[in-house]
Amino acid sequence: MKITSNQNKGFTLVEIMIVVAIIGLLAAIAIPNFVKARTTAQTNACIANLKQIQGAVEQWALETKKAGSSAVTLADISGGSDKYIKQALNTELKCPASGTYAVTDVATGPTCTVAGHTL
């Protein structure tokens, strides 16, 4: 015996609207967390770069017998035949958050132009 039904198969408009609302709610919760995670990752990468720059400045000062008050530039540690910091050819040291690095002397640590990116 075959039972026939006249019911339409598929989702109703209300069911589809509920699913869309749930997806929108999940996206509203997740997107700020992704932005925060990206900002935290950029800050951590910048601080790691600052530590590497500081180590390169200290190594440069030791090898060139410079005093703590001696002036140093990024070109001193990243250019020439004696590179104290590894970077791609013809590239400038940059912060992942679009900041720039600066060094003044051996005793003072390197700085970044982005707020919160400090050693």
ABEGO torsion letter per residue (X at the ends): XBBBBABBBEBBAAAAAAAAAAAAAAAAAAAAAAAAAAAAAAAAAAAAAAAAAAAAAAAAAAAAGBBAABBBBAAAAABEABBABBBBBGBBBBBAAGBBBBBABAABBBBBABBGBBX
